[in-house]
Amino acid sequence: MIEELMPAGTAEVRHSHVHSRQFFYVLEGELTLDVEYHDFVLHKGEGIEVSPGQRHQAQNKSASPLRIIVTSQPPSHGDRIDA
């Protein structure tokens, strides 16, 4: 489990995982998660699962900081493919 802080207006690189299933949970702020080019907007207390092989990109399109928890099973180290 990793807690991440994303400043306003930032995004990670679009990518997928070969084996890892991930769950994103919003602690504070608004997460826009692009999964296979479909945007899901999540707020505090909401979460979403991303299956292995699905291209995704976490984005903070808001004007406020975003805090999320990301869990990966199995661990995603060495499992990432940038899209």
DSSP file (Angstrom, degrees, kcal/mol; ACC not computed):
  #  RESIDUE AA STRUCTURE BP1 BP2  ACC     N-H-->O    O-->H-N    N-H-->O    O-->H-N    TCO  KAPPA ALPHA  PHI   PSI    X-CA   Y-CA   Z-CA
    1    1 A M              0   0    0      0, 0.0     2,-0.4     0, 0.0    70,-0.2   0.000 360.0 360.0 360.0 133.1    0.0    0.0    0.0
    2    2 A I  E     -A   70   0A   0     68,-2.3    68,-2.9     2,-0.0     2,-0.5  -0.989 360.0-148.9-127.5 130.9    1.3    3.4   -1.0
    3    3 A E  E     -A   69   0A   0     -2,-0.4     2,-0.4    66,-0.2    66,-0.2  -0.881  23.4-169.0 -96.4 129.4    0.0    6.8    0.0
    4    4 A E  E     -A   68   0A   0     64,-3.0    64,-2.3    -2,-0.5     2,-0.5  -0.921  16.8-154.1-121.7 144.3    0.5    9.4   -2.7
    5    5 A L  E     -A   67   0A   0     -2,-0.4    62,-0.2    62,-0.2    -2,-0.0  -0.978  12.4-169.8-114.2 122.9    0.2   13.2   -2.8
    6    6 A M  E     -A   66   0A   0     60,-3.2    60,-2.3    -2,-0.5     3,-0.1  -0.956  17.1-136.2-114.8 117.5   -0.5   14.7   -6.1
    7    7 A P    >   -     0   0    0      0, 0.0     3,-1.3     0, 0.0    53,-0.2  -0.207  43.9 -73.3 -62.5 161.8   -0.3   18.5   -6.4
    8    8 A A  T 3  S+     0   0    0      1,-0.2    55,-0.2    55,-0.2    53,-0.1  -0.267 117.7  17.3 -55.5 139.0   -3.0   20.3   -8.3
    9    9 A G  T 3  S+     0   0    0     51,-1.5    -1,-0.2    53,-0.8     2,-0.2   0.670  96.9 124.9  75.0  18.6   -2.7   20.0  -12.1
   10   10 A T    <   -     0   0    0     -3,-1.3    50,-3.3    50,-0.5     2,-0.3  -0.698  34.0-176.4-110.5 164.0   -0.4   16.9  -12.1
   11   11 A A  B     -D   59   0B   0     48,-0.2    48,-0.2    -2,-0.2     2,-0.2  -0.991  21.5-125.5-152.4 151.7   -0.7   13.5  -13.7
   12   12 A E        -     0   0    0     46,-2.5     2,-0.2    -2,-0.3     3,-0.0  -0.480  46.4 -83.9 -89.1 171.2    1.3   10.2  -13.8
   13   13 A V        -     0   0    0     -2,-0.2    45,-0.2     1,-0.1    43,-0.1  -0.557  49.1-105.6 -74.3 136.4    2.4    8.6  -17.0
   14   14 A R        +     0   0    0     -2,-0.2    69,-2.2    43,-0.1     2,-0.3  -0.420  61.9 144.3 -61.2 134.8   -0.3    6.4  -18.7
   15   15 A H  E     -EF  56  82B   0     41,-2.4    41,-3.1    67,-0.3     2,-0.3  -0.942  36.4-141.5-159.3 176.3    0.7    2.7  -18.1
   16   16 A S  E     - F   0  81B   0     65,-2.0    65,-2.8    -2,-0.3     2,-0.4  -0.884  16.5-127.7-139.4 173.2   -0.5   -0.8  -17.4
   17   17 A H  E     - F   0  80B   0     -2,-0.3    36,-2.7    34,-0.3    63,-0.2  -0.979   5.5-146.7-126.8 140.5    0.6   -3.7  -15.3
   18   18 A V  S    S-     0   0    0     61,-1.9    -1,-0.1    -2,-0.4    62,-0.1   0.934  94.7  -0.6 -70.4 -47.3    1.2   -7.3  -16.5
   19   19 A H  S    S+     0   0    0     60,-0.2     2,-0.2    56,-0.1    -1,-0.1   0.670 104.4 102.0-116.7 -26.5    0.1   -9.1  -13.3
   20   20 A S        -     0   0    0     59,-0.2     2,-0.5    31,-0.1    -3,-0.2  -0.428  49.6-157.8 -77.3 134.3   -0.9   -6.5  -10.7
   21   21 A R  E     -B   73   0A   0     52,-2.2    52,-2.4    -2,-0.2     2,-0.3  -0.920  21.7-158.4-100.4 131.6   -4.4   -5.6   -9.9
   22   22 A Q  E     -BC  72  50A   0     28,-2.5    28,-3.1    -2,-0.5     2,-0.4  -0.849  15.5-160.3-118.5 151.5   -4.6   -2.1   -8.3
   23   23 A F  E     -BC  71  49A   0     48,-2.2    48,-2.2    -2,-0.3     2,-0.5  -0.996   8.1-159.7-128.8 126.4   -7.1   -0.3   -6.1
   24   24 A F  E     -BC  70  48A   0     24,-2.7    24,-2.0    -2,-0.4     2,-0.4  -0.908   9.8-175.4-106.2 128.8   -7.1    3.5   -5.9
   25   25 A Y  E     -BC  69  47A   0     44,-2.5    44,-2.6    -2,-0.5     2,-0.6  -0.993  20.1-134.0-128.9 129.0   -8.8    5.1   -2.8
   26   26 A V  E     +B   68   0A   0     20,-2.6    19,-2.7    -2,-0.4    42,-0.2  -0.717  25.5 171.7 -88.9 121.3   -9.3    8.8   -2.4
   27   27 A L  E    S-     0   0A   0     40,-2.7     2,-0.3    -2,-0.6    41,-0.2   0.781  74.2  -2.6 -90.3 -35.4   -8.4   10.2    1.1
   28   28 A E  E    S+B   67   0A   0     39,-1.8    39,-2.7    16,-0.1    -1,-0.4  -0.963 110.2  10.5-159.5 137.0   -8.7   13.9    0.1
   29   29 A G  S    S-     0   0    0     -2,-0.3    15,-0.6    37,-0.2     2,-0.4  -0.556  89.6 -53.2  96.6-158.5   -9.4   15.8   -3.1
   30   30 A E  E     -G   43   0B   0     34,-0.2     2,-0.5    -2,-0.2    32,-0.4  -0.982  43.1-159.6-131.1 119.8  -10.7   14.7   -6.5
   31   31 A L  E     -G   42   0B   0     11,-2.3    11,-3.2    -2,-0.4     2,-0.6  -0.850   3.9-162.4 -99.5 128.7   -9.0   11.9   -8.5
   32   32 A T  E     -GH  41  59B   0     27,-2.7    27,-2.2    -2,-0.5     2,-0.6  -0.962  13.9-170.9-104.7 115.3   -9.6   11.7  -12.2
   33   33 A L  E     -GH  40  58B   0      7,-3.0     7,-1.8    -2,-0.6     2,-0.7  -0.928  10.3-155.1-112.1 113.8   -8.6    8.1  -13.2
   34   34 A D  E     -GH  39  57B   0     23,-2.5    23,-1.7    -2,-0.6     2,-0.6  -0.787  14.9-177.9 -86.9 115.1   -8.4    7.5  -16.9
   35   35 A V  E >  S-GH  38  56B   0      3,-2.5     3,-0.8    -2,-0.7    21,-0.2  -0.963  74.3 -20.7-117.9 114.3   -8.9    3.7  -17.5
   36   36 A E  T 3  S-     0   0    0     19,-3.2    -1,-0.2    -2,-0.6    20,-0.1   0.894 128.5 -52.6  52.5  43.2   -8.7    2.6  -21.1
   37   37 A Y  T 3  S+     0   0    0     18,-0.2     2,-0.5     1,-0.2    -1,-0.2   0.728 114.7 115.5  66.6  26.5   -9.5    6.3  -22.2
   38   38 A H  E <   -G   35   0B   0     -3,-0.8    -3,-2.5    -5,-0.0     2,-0.3  -0.990  61.6-134.9-123.6 121.9  -12.6    6.6  -20.0
   39   39 A D  E     -G   34   0B   0     -2,-0.5     2,-0.5    -5,-0.2    -5,-0.2  -0.597  17.9-171.5 -81.6 131.6  -12.5    9.1  -17.2
   40   40 A F  E     -G   33   0B   0     -7,-1.8    -7,-3.0    -2,-0.3     2,-0.6  -0.992  10.7-153.7-116.8 126.1  -13.7    8.2  -13.7
   41   41 A V  E     -G   32   0B   0     -2,-0.5     2,-0.3    -9,-0.2    -9,-0.2  -0.903  16.8-175.4-105.5 121.2  -14.0   11.1  -11.2
   42   42 A L  E     -G   31   0B   0    -11,-3.2   -11,-2.3    -2,-0.6     2,-0.2  -0.890   6.5-163.6-120.5 147.3  -13.7   10.0   -7.6
   43   43 A H  E >   -G   30   0B   0     -2,-0.3     3,-2.3   -13,-0.2   -17,-0.4  -0.657  47.3 -47.0-120.2 176.1  -14.0   12.0   -4.4
   44   44 A K  T 3  S+     0   0    0    -15,-0.6   -17,-0.2     1,-0.3    -1,-0.2  -0.127 127.5  18.9 -46.4 129.2  -13.1   11.5   -0.7
   45   45 A G  T 3  S+     0   0    0    -19,-2.7     2,-0.3     1,-0.3    -1,-0.3   0.436 102.4 109.9  88.5  -0.2  -14.1    8.0    0.4
   46   46 A E    <   -     0   0    0     -3,-2.3   -20,-2.6   -20,-0.2    -1,-0.3  -0.780  42.4-177.9-109.3 154.2  -14.5    6.5   -3.1
   47   47 A G  E     -C   25   0A   0     -2,-0.3     2,-0.3   -22,-0.2   -22,-0.2  -0.932  11.4-159.6-144.8 167.7  -12.3    3.9   -4.8
   48   48 A I  E     -C   24   0A   0    -24,-2.0   -24,-2.7    -2,-0.3     2,-0.4  -0.993  14.6-134.2-151.1 144.5  -11.9    2.1   -8.1
   49   49 A E  E     -C   23   0A   0     -2,-0.3     2,-0.5   -26,-0.2   -26,-0.2  -0.804  11.4-158.8-101.7 141.7  -10.2   -1.1   -9.1
   50   50 A V  E     -C   22   0A   0    -28,-3.1   -28,-2.5    -2,-0.4     3,-0.1  -0.986  15.9-139.9-120.5 124.2   -7.9   -1.4  -12.2
   51   51 A S    >   -     0   0    0     -2,-0.5     3,-1.8   -30,-0.2   -34,-0.3  -0.399  34.5 -83.0 -80.1 156.6   -7.4   -4.9  -13.7
   52   52 A P  T 3  S+     0   0    0      0, 0.0   -34,-0.2     0, 0.0    -1,-0.1  -0.303 116.6  24.0 -55.1 141.0   -4.1   -6.2  -15.0
   53   53 A G  T 3  S+     0   0    0    -36,-2.7     2,-0.5     1,-0.3   -35,-0.1   0.201  88.6 125.9  88.0 -16.2   -3.5   -5.1  -18.6
   54   54 A Q    <   -     0   0    0     -3,-1.8     2,-0.3   -37,-0.2    -1,-0.3  -0.646  60.5-130.4 -79.8 125.5   -5.8   -2.0  -18.4
   55   55 A R        +     0   0    0     -2,-0.5   -19,-3.2   -39,-0.1     2,-0.3  -0.565  40.1 167.9 -71.4 134.7   -4.0    1.2  -19.4
   56   56 A H  E     -EH  15  35B   0    -41,-3.1   -41,-2.4    -2,-0.3     2,-0.3  -0.970  26.2-164.5-149.1 162.0   -4.6    3.8  -16.8
   57   57 A Q  E     - H   0  34B   0    -23,-1.7   -23,-2.5    -2,-0.3     2,-0.4  -0.915  15.8-142.6-152.5 119.5   -3.5    7.3  -15.7
   58   58 A A  E     - H   0  33B   0     -2,-0.3   -46,-2.5   -25,-0.2     2,-0.4  -0.691  28.9-179.6 -82.3 133.9   -4.1    9.0  -12.4
   59   59 A Q  E     -DH  11  32B   0    -27,-2.2   -27,-2.7    -2,-0.4     2,-0.6  -0.986  30.0-152.9-137.3 144.1   -4.7   12.7  -12.7
   60   60 A N        +     0   0    0    -50,-3.3   -51,-1.5    -2,-0.4   -50,-0.5  -0.856  24.7 164.9-113.3  93.1   -5.4   15.6  -10.5
   61   61 A K        +     0   0    0     -2,-0.6    -1,-0.1   -31,-0.2   -30,-0.1   0.473  48.6  93.9 -85.5  -2.4   -7.3   18.0  -12.7
   62   62 A S  S    S-     0   0    0    -32,-0.4   -53,-0.8     2,-0.2   -52,-0.1  -0.202  84.0-117.7 -85.6 177.6   -8.5   20.1   -9.7
   63   63 A A  S    S+     0   0    0    -55,-0.2   -55,-0.2     2,-0.1    -1,-0.1   0.320  92.2  71.6 -95.3   5.2   -7.0   23.2   -8.1
   64   64 A S  S    S-     0   0    0    -57,-0.1   -34,-0.2   -34,-0.1    -2,-0.2  -0.831  92.3 -90.6-120.8 158.0   -6.4   21.4   -4.8
   65   65 A P        -     0   0    0      0, 0.0     2,-0.4     0, 0.0   -35,-0.1  -0.258  37.2-143.5 -62.6 154.6   -4.0   18.7   -3.6
   66   66 A L  E     -A    6   0A   0    -60,-2.3   -60,-3.2   -37,-0.2     2,-0.5  -0.985  11.8-168.0-123.8 130.3   -5.0   15.1   -4.0
   67   67 A R  E     +AB   5  28A   0    -39,-2.7   -40,-2.7    -2,-0.4   -39,-1.8  -0.984  18.0 166.6-118.7 126.1   -4.2   12.3   -1.5
   68   68 A I  E     -AB   4  26A   0    -64,-2.3   -64,-3.0    -2,-0.5     2,-0.4  -0.922  30.8-137.3-133.3 158.6   -4.8    8.7   -2.5
   69   69 A I  E     -AB   3  25A   0    -44,-2.6   -44,-2.5    -2,-0.3     2,-0.5  -0.969  20.1-166.3-111.6 134.7   -3.9    5.2   -1.4
   70   70 A V  E     -AB   2  24A   0    -68,-2.9   -68,-2.3    -2,-0.4     2,-0.4  -0.985   3.4-172.1-123.3 124.0   -2.9    2.7   -4.1
   71   71 A T  E     - B   0  23A   0    -48,-2.2   -48,-2.2    -2,-0.5     2,-0.4  -0.907   3.2-165.3-113.3 145.7   -2.7   -1.0   -3.3
   72   72 A S  E     - B   0  22A   0     -2,-0.4   -50,-0.2   -50,-0.2     4,-0.1  -0.995  10.4-140.9-132.7 133.4   -1.3   -3.5   -5.8
   73   73 A Q  E    S+ B   0  21A   0    -52,-2.4   -52,-2.2    -2,-0.4    -2,-0.0  -0.958  95.0  20.5-139.2 120.3   -1.7   -7.3   -5.7
   74   74 A P  S    S-     0   0    0      0, 0.0    -1,-0.2     0, 0.0   -53,-0.1   0.714 122.0 -89.5 -64.0 170.4    0.7   -8.9   -6.5
   75   75 A P        -     0   0    0      0, 0.0    -2,-0.1     0, 0.0   -56,-0.1  -0.141  32.1-136.5 -51.3 143.9    3.1   -6.0   -5.8
   76   76 A S    >   +     0   0    0     -4,-0.1     3,-2.3     2,-0.1     4,-0.4   0.413  58.6 128.7 -89.0   1.7    3.6   -3.9   -9.0
   77   77 A H  T 3  S+     0   0    0      1,-0.3     0, 0.0     2,-0.2     0, 0.0  -0.411  87.8   2.2 -61.5 124.3    7.4   -3.5   -8.7
   78   78 A G  T 3  S+     0   0    0     -2,-0.2    -1,-0.3     1,-0.1    -2,-0.1   0.551 112.6  94.9  77.8   8.4    8.9   -4.5  -12.1
   79   79 A D    <   +     0   0    0     -3,-2.3   -61,-1.9   -61,-0.0     2,-0.3   0.382  55.2 109.9-110.4  -0.7    5.4   -5.0  -13.5
   80   80 A R  E     -F   17   0B   0     -4,-0.4     2,-0.5   -63,-0.2   -63,-0.2  -0.602  42.3-171.7 -89.8 137.3    4.8   -1.6  -15.1
   81   81 A I  E     -F   16   0B   0    -65,-2.8   -65,-2.0    -2,-0.3     2,-0.2  -0.972  21.7-136.0-125.1 114.3    4.6   -1.0  -18.9
   82   82 A D  E      F   15   0B   0     -2,-0.5   -67,-0.3   -67,-0.2   -68,-0.1  -0.499 360.0 360.0 -69.2 135.4    4.4    2.7  -20.0
   83   83 A A              0   0    0    -69,-2.2   -68,-0.2    -2,-0.2    -1,-0.1   0.428 360.0 360.0 -96.5 360.0    1.9    3.1  -22.7
